[in-house]
Every structure is written in structure tokens, then in C-alpha cells.
Amino acid sequence: MNLTIRNATLKDLDEVAVIYEKIHSAEENGEVCIGWQRGVYPERSTALQALQRGDLFVEEQEGRIVGTAILNQIQVDIYKKAHWQYPASEDQVMVMHTLVIHPEVKSQGLGQAFARFCEEYARQQGCSYLRIDTNEKNTRARRFYQKLQYKEIDILPCTFNGIQGVNLVLLEKKID
């Protein structure tokens, strides 16, 4: 499998937006339960903002964008209320946001490969901890992260990226 994970470029933006749209459609059709909302989060503008910050990554297989994630040190406000297992300063923590794989290529190990990349990227940036969040409804993601040794730290109610009534699951892994 010819797989590359790299910083996204402007030419990748449309393909990232297509992945978001496909997942919104799958959710609306009852095929998945992620807790996202079309027109709210994530949207093309989500990817564009991450691209402009330099923290949008894509996973490319045989020349096709099959996955995307945002990887940075931005911890949303609700993280301050969590009972983290590892008390860490902000410079020690990398956060993985919006890791998604195109629905047409799921269950091929692409998510695991992307998560491993994120862990290695965090190490290279001098971070000892990787934190993630997901909607409580997203049981598939919760199982995925548990298999990768992430620990669920807290479930906190919030408005998340404009979506009201979210119970946000906060996960953490020590990676050094």
C-alpha cells in the first residue's frame, strides 16, 4: 500500500471538504453516528482555517486523499475542566482534531496509520502527551481509540464547535 501522510496544501482543500460532506451524508442516512452537523462542523472553512495555520494534514493513498486530521497544541476551553491523568503544561500536549477517513475506504488500517503518524509527529514536536476528543455518541471512534491505548478521562457536557448539547469524551495517551 503506497501511503503518505503530509501537510495539506491548497490543492487538497476540495478533497478534504468532500470527505467531510461524505461523512455528513452518511450520518444523515443513519450509517454512522458521529455527532457532526452539516453547515456547522466540520466544513470546508474548518479545513481552510487549519490549512492557514499550517496544521491540516492529509493521508494519501495511491495519489488519492483518503484521510485528514488537524494536529496542533490548541486545547479547547472544556479541556481545562477535565481530570487529566497526566498533568502537563500546554507545551507538552499535542491535540488531534477531526481525524477522519473517507467512508469509501474505511476498515483498511488507514485510521491506525494516521494515529501512529500523529503520535510520532507529537514526539518530534517535543510533546509527551496526545489528547483527543470525540462525541459520546461516536462509539466507533471511542472503540478505535481504546484499541490504540487511549484512556477516556472525562465526559463533559458542552457546546462544541457550534454544536449544542454535546457530551464530549476526552481521551489521553502518554506517548514518550
C-alpha positions in Angstrom: 0.0 0.0 0.0 1.5 3.3 -1.1 0.6 5.6 1.8 1.8 9.1 2.5 0.8 11.5 5.3 1.8 15.1 4.9 0.9 18.7 5.5 -2.1 19.6 3.3 -1.8 22.1 0.5 -4.4 24.4 -1.0 -5.0 21.9 -3.8 -6.1 19.3 -1.2 -8.8 21.5 0.3 -11.6 20.4 -2.0 -10.9 16.7 -1.4 -10.9 17.3 2.4 -14.2 19.1 2.0 -15.6 16.1 0.1 -14.6 13.7 2.9 -16.5 16.0 5.4 -19.5 16.0 3.1 -19.5 12.2 2.7 -19.4 11.8 6.4 -22.2 14.3 6.9 -24.3 12.4 4.3 -23.5 9.0 6.0 -24.6 10.5 9.3 -27.8 11.9 7.9 -28.6 8.5 6.3 -28.1 6.7 9.7 -25.0 4.9 8.5 -22.7 6.4 11.2 -23.2 8.4 14.4 -20.5 10.9 14.9 -22.4 13.9 16.2 -21.4 16.4 13.5 -23.8 18.8 11.8 -23.7 19.8 8.2 -23.4 23.6 7.9 -21.9 23.8 11.4 -18.9 21.5 11.9 -16.7 20.4 10.2 -17.0 22.3 6.9 -14.6 23.4 4.2 -13.9 26.6 6.3 -12.7 24.3 9.1 -10.1 22.8 6.8 -9.2 26.2 5.3 -8.5 27.7 8.8 -6.3 24.7 9.7 -4.5 25.0 6.3 -3.8 28.7 7.0 -2.4 27.8 10.5 -0.3 25.0 8.9 -1.8 22.2 11.0 -4.0 20.4 8.4 -2.7 17.0 7.4 -3.8 14.6 4.7 -3.4 10.9 4.2 -2.8 10.0 0.6 -3.1 6.5 -0.9 -2.1 5.9 -4.5 -2.5 9.7 -5.2 -6.0 10.0 -3.6 -6.7 11.8 -0.4 -8.3 9.2 1.9 -8.0 10.8 5.3 -7.4 14.1 7.1 -6.7 15.4 10.6 -5.9 18.7 12.3 -2.9 18.4 14.6 -1.8 21.2 16.9 -1.5 22.3 20.5 -4.8 24.0 20.7 -6.8 22.7 23.7 -10.4 23.9 23.6 -11.8 25.5 26.8 -13.6 22.5 28.1 -10.2 20.7 28.4 -9.5 22.9 31.4 -12.3 21.2 33.3 -11.1 17.7 32.7 -9.4 15.5 35.2 -6.4 14.6 33.1 -4.4 11.5 34.1 -1.2 13.4 33.3 -1.0 16.9 34.5 1.0 18.6 31.7 1.9 22.0 30.6 0.4 23.2 27.3 3.8 22.9 25.5 3.9 19.1 26.4 0.5 18.4 24.8 -0.4 17.8 21.2 -4.1 17.6 20.3 -5.5 15.6 17.4 -8.7 17.1 16.0 -11.1 15.8 13.4 -9.3 12.6 12.3 -11.5 11.2 9.6 -11.1 8.5 6.9 -13.1 8.7 3.7 -16.1 6.3 4.2 -15.4 4.5 0.9 -12.0 3.2 2.2 -12.7 2.5 5.9 -11.5 -0.6 7.7 -8.2 -0.8 5.8 -5.9 0.3 8.7 -5.8 3.9 7.4 -7.0 5.3 10.7 -4.4 3.4 12.7 -1.7 4.5 10.3 -2.8 8.1 10.7 -3.0 7.9 14.5 0.6 6.4 14.6 1.7 9.3 12.4 0.1 11.8 14.9 1.9 10.2 17.8 5.2 10.3 16.1 4.6 13.9 15.0 3.8 14.9 18.6 7.1 13.2 19.7 9.0 15.1 17.1 7.5 18.4 18.4 8.7 17.5 21.9 5.2 16.6 23.2 4.8 13.7 25.7 1.0 13.5 25.6 -1.6 13.3 22.9 -5.1 14.4 23.6 -8.2 13.8 21.6 -11.9 14.4 22.0 -15.0 12.8 20.4 -18.7 13.0 20.8 -20.1 10.5 23.3 -22.4 9.2 20.5 -19.4 8.2 18.4 -19.0 4.7 19.8 -16.9 3.6 16.8 -14.3 6.3 17.4 -14.3 5.5 21.1 -13.6 1.8 20.5 -10.9 2.8 17.9 -9.0 5.0 20.4 -9.3 2.5 23.2 -7.7 -0.2 21.0 -4.8 2.3 20.5 -4.4 2.6 24.3 -6.0 6.0 24.7 -7.7 6.4 28.0 -11.1 8.1 28.4 -10.5 10.7 31.0 -13.8 12.5 31.3 -17.2 13.1 29.6 -18.2 16.7 29.8 -21.3 18.5 28.5 -20.6 21.4 26.3 -21.4 23.3 23.1 -18.6 22.0 20.8 -17.6 23.9 17.6 -21.1 25.4 17.5 -23.0 22.1 18.1 -25.1 22.3 21.2 -25.8 19.6 23.7 -22.6 17.6 23.1 -21.3 15.2 25.7 -17.6 15.4 24.9 -15.4 12.4 25.6 -11.8 13.5 26.4 -9.1 10.9 25.8 -5.4 11.0 26.5 -2.2 8.9 25.9 1.3 9.3 27.1 3.5 8.8 24.0 7.1 9.3 25.1 
